[in-house]
Amino acid sequence: MKSILLPSLRGVVVSAAAMIVAACGGGGEAPGGTSAGAGTLRLALTDAPACGYEQVNVTIERVRVHASSTAGDGDGGWFEIVLTPPKRVDLLTLTNGVLEELGSTSLPAGRYMQMRLVLAANTSAAGMANSVVPAGATERALQTPSGQQTGLKMNVNIDVAAGQLADFVIDFDACRSVVRAGQSGRHLLKPVLSVLPRVSNASQAVEGYVAGAIALGTTSVTLQKDGVVVRGTVPASNGRFLLTQVPVGVYDLVVAADGWATAVMTGVPVSGTAVTVVNPATARFDPPASAMRTASGIVLTTESSLLASATVSVLQQIGATEVEIVSRPVDADTGAYGFSLPIAAPVRTTYVAGATSLSFSSETASAGLYLLEAAAPGKVAQSIGIDLTTGDDTGRTLTLAP
């Protein structure tokens, strides 16, 4: 998932880069970014929905922080949270408000500008410390970046105050971080990370229910603002979903499931004092069934070379609201992308506090119509409209200018 504190281009995969807003003041700084006294930094891990995987496993050895954004691995001044033994985490279990605690450390009060998440390496002795299980397939190694021994770098801006707790969550977006390399059969980790201040699940959260038929790991429930995903999860087996760590504001809630029309609820408020309940278990999101059609193609540069770093997002205009249906990196070997999308009309409703039933309108003008948006770091994004009402849209080339 994208950082909720750093505006970014939709679909651009930024390898292990994020920025956060300070959670607490740090007082006057001494040279090197620290001041007198000590505070405590505590970290946890969370995830957004993944695309087409039953497991995404990473093994974390340590988390490092430094006052300088340019400090090298061998420089002094690093502070660490060391996990002994290293912790293997299936990112796909970290949904509906579940966090994996990484620990805490005492460190000098001051401002810290760099964080590194250090993963264990896949070795013959350790086995697959980092791996994926594609849907319906067996476990296979997840290849991590060559520089991962020094850690997955995040640019941060954390103020640690003397005698206080600086409490943060690392959001590891599995969907955008795992890249298929189809011709070679490999899966590559190009991590997309963000860091956000931790808040209680009793506030800045949204709760609701989907129908049993779509209470599946392939269903996504997202909160979006202006078509950009802010937080996302998958429903539990009982249909309940809980989106946590959400900035105060007003959002569109989007439910997307294979074989079903997309459902959107507009005007969902998030407050700092309570959980927003969008619907009770007796009035679930239950969109109409839909036939699915394919949108696929390849992403190239203007020089006709493959662009393995690109991401393709699928957007849909639903009434006056544009929403993202899905977003994934292209195949690292071929630059190919492919999506299965519903052609039934999406349905829309408006949030009503305390509502005991849901009433949706069918947005027939939007049925089968989508916008494909390709983007990559350092490139000019391209968008193109497609119409799936008459059949699949295959072989579509999206060309990004240098």
N, C-alpha and C positions, 0 to 999 in steps of 0.2 A: 504494500500500500504506500501511497505517497505520504511524505511528511505532512502532518497537519499544521506545521508551524513554518514551513518554507514554501512559498509559492513556486511552482515548477511547471514546465511544459508537460501537457498530457502525453503519457506514453514514452517519454524520454527516459531511457535506462541510464542512470548515473551511477557508476560503479562505486559503491560504498561511500557515498557522499551525502551529508545532511547537515542541517543547522538547527539549533534549538534556541529558545528564548530562556533566559535565566529564570530559575524558580524562586530564588531568594537572593537578597543583596549580599555582597561580599565585603563591604567596607573598603577602606583605603588599601591600595595595592603597593607592595614593595617590589623592587626589581625582580624580574623573573615571574611576575604575575601572582605572587603570594603575599599574604599579610600575616601579622602576628596571630597566634591562636590556631586552633584546629577545628575542622568540621568533619562531617561524615558524608560520604557519597554511597548511595545504595542504588542498585540496578536490578531490573528484571527484564524478561524477554517476552514479546508477544508477536502475533502474526495475523495476516489477513488471509482470505481464502486463496487456495492454490488452484491451478488449472490442469485437470487431468491426471492428478497424482493421488495415490493412496497414502504415501508417506514422503516427507522431505526431511531427512535427518542431517543434523550438523552436530559436531562435537566441539565444545567450547573449552579451551584451556585456560584463558585468562582475558580480562579486559584491562586495558591500560589507558591512563589519561595523562596529559601534559599541559603545562601552562602555555607552551608555544605551539602555534599551528604548523610550524616548519621543523619541529624537532625530529631528528632522525632516530632510528631504532637504537643505536648505540649511545646516544646522548644521555647525560644525567638528567635528573629531575622527573623521571617517570614514577607514577604511583599505580599500583596494580590491585585488582581483585583476582586472586588465583583460585581456580576451581580444582580441588584435590579430592578424588581423582577428576580428570576432565569429564564434563557432563555431556552426554549424548541426548539430544532433544529432537523429537519429531515436531517440527514447526506446525504441522497441521492439527496438533492437539491443542494449540494455543489460540482458541477461538472462544467467543461468547464470554469474554471477560477473564479467561484463564491466563495467568501469568506464570512464567518459570523464573523463580528467584535465582539471581546470579551471585548475590552476596553484597557485602559492603566493605568499606575500608575507611580508616581515618587518614586525613591528609591536611596539609596546611590550608588555612582559609585563603581564598583568593579566586581568581578567574582561570578557568581551564578551557583551552581552545582546541584541543585535539583528543580524540578517543579512538582506540583501536581494539577491535574484536579479533582475538587470535584463535584460530581453529586448529585442531589436531590434523595431521596429515594422514591420508590413506596409505598404509604400509602393509607389507606382507605379514608383519607381526601383529599389527593392530587391527587388520582387516578393514572393512569399509566404515571408517569413522564418519564419513560424510557420504550419503547415499540417497537415492530416490527409488520409489516403487511406483512406476506408472500404473494407471488403472488397468487391472486385469493381467499384469505382467509380474515378473520376478524382480527382486532387488538388484540394483546395479549401482556402480560407483558414481559419485558426483564429483567431477573434477573441479578442484578449487584453484583460484588464481595462483600463478607462480610466486607472487610476492606475499602469499598468505602467512608465511612464517613470521613476518613482521606485523601482521594484523591487517584487518579490513578497516581502512582509515575513514573516520568521520570528522568533519569540521564542526565543532560545537562551540557553545558560548555559555558555559556553566559557571555560575557564581556560587561558591561554597562559603557560607558564613560561619564564623567561629561559634562553636557550641550548638550548631544547628544541623539538621539533616537535609541534604540535597537529594531528592528522590526522583528517579527517572526510569523510563521504560524504553528499551530498544525495540523498535518495530522492524522485523525482518520480513520483507515482502516476498514470500516464497513464489508467488505467481510470476512476478517480474524478475525474480532472481535466478530461476532455473531456465536454462536455454538448451533446447534440443539441438543436436547436430546429427540430423537424420541419416546422412550417407554413411557416417562412421559409427552410428549407434551410440554416440557419447551423449552425456548430459553435463553441461558446464554450469558452474556457479559464477554468475556476474552479479554480485550482491547489491541489492537496493535496500538501504537501511535509512531509518530516521530515528530521532531520539526526541521524546516528549516528556514533559513533567507528569509524574504519576498523580492521579486523582482517585478518590474512592469510587467504587462501583455504585455507591448510593447517590451519586450526582454525576452530571455531565455524561449521561448514558441514555440509551433508547432501548426499550424492551417491547417485544410483540410476538406474534405467532403466525406461522404459515400452516397451510393444510398438510395433513399427513402424507398425501401423495407427493408433495415436493419437499418433505423434510429429509433432504438428501445432502450428501457431501458435495454434490455437483451444483447445488443451488447457492447463489450468492445473494446476500442482503447487504446493501451498501447505503451509506449516507453520502450525499453529493451536494456540492454547491457549484452552480454554473457549469454542470457537466463534468466536474472534477471530483473523483472519489476522495472523500476525507477519511472515512473509516469503513471497514467491511468485515463480514463474518459469514459463517454458514450456519444454518439452523441446526439445533440438536435433534436427536431422533424423535423427540416429542413435539417438534415444531417450534419450540421457543428459540428466540434469538435475542442476544444482548450485545449492543454495540457500546463500548466503553471508551474512556479517555478522549471524549469528543469536546472540542472547543465550544464554548457558549455561542449560540447563533441559531439560525433557521435553515433547514435543509430539505432536500428531496430524498425520500427513501425509495430505493429501487429493489424489487425482487425479480431476479432473472433465473429461470429454470429450463433445462433442456426438455422440449416437448410441451411447453406451456407459453402462453402469451406473457409479455413483460407487464408487471404491475408497478405503478408509481403512486406514492402518496406525497403530495406537496405540502409545504408549510409546517414541517415538523420542527417544533422548538426544542432547544437543548438549554437547560439552565444549570447554574452552579449550585443549586440547592436540592434538587430532586431528580429521580429517574422519570423520563417521559415515557409513558405507556401508550403506544399508538393503537393497540387493539387487544382485547382480552382473548383468552383461549376459546371462548364461545363464538367469536367472530373473526375467523382467521383469514389471512390472505389466501385466496383460492381462485387464481386466474383461470381463464378458459384454456383447454388443451389447444395445441397448435401443431400443424405440420412444420417440419424444419427443412430449410434449404441451405446450400453451401455457398459461402463467399470465400474465394481463395485466389492466390496469385503469388507474386514475387515482388520484392523491393530491391531496386537498383539505384545507383547514382547516375548522374547525367553522362558519365563516362562508360555506362553499361557494365560497371563492375558490381559484384554482389556487395550488399551492405549488411553484414552479419550483426551489427550493433543496433539495428533498427527495432522499433516496437510499432505494432499496428493496433489501433484502438477502433472499436465499433461504437458509433454514436447513433442516437435516434431522437428525432424531434417529436415530442409527445405534447400536443397542444402548444402552449407557449414555453414549454420546458424542454431543454436539451439534456439528455442523460447519456452516460456511458454504459453500454451493455456488457462489454468485456474488453480486455486489453492484454496482449501477450507479446513477448519478443519473437522475432522471426527465427527460422531455423539457421543455426550458425554456419552450416555447410552450404546451404542452397539459397538463403534469403527468402525462403517460402513462408507464407502464412496461410492459415485456413480456419474458418469458423463455421459452426452450424447455428443458424439463427431462425427464430420463429417468424412465420409469415402472417399469423393471426394479428388482428388489431391489438395494440397494447391497451391496457385499461388504466384509468386514472381516478384518484379520489383526493380529497383534501383533509388534512388532519383536523379532527374535532376533539377537544379535550373531553375525556370521560365517555366517549362514544361506546355504545354497546353493540353496534352493528356497523358494517362497512357497505357503502353504496358506491359502485364504480361506474364511470362512463366509458364507453368504448370509443377509442380514438381511431375511427376507420380511415381517416385521411393519412394515417401514419403506417398502415399495415404494409409490411414487407419492405419499407423504405429505410435505408440506412446510409450513414456517412462513414467511409473508411478514412482514417487519418493515420498517415505514416510519419514517424519522427525519429530522429537520431541526433546524438550530440554533435553540434557544429554544423548541422544541416538545416535547410529551410524546409519546414514541414509541408506535406501535401495532403489535401483532402479531396475525395471524390465521392459523389453520390451513386448508390446502386439501388436497383429495384428487383427484389426477389419474387415478386408476385407471379411472374411469368416463367420462372425457372431459376436454376443455379446461376451464379455469376462466378465463373472460373477463368483462370488465366489472366487475371487483371494485374497489370504492371503498375506499381507506384514508384515514380522516379523522384528522387530527392536531389536538389541542386547542391553543389559543393559550397 
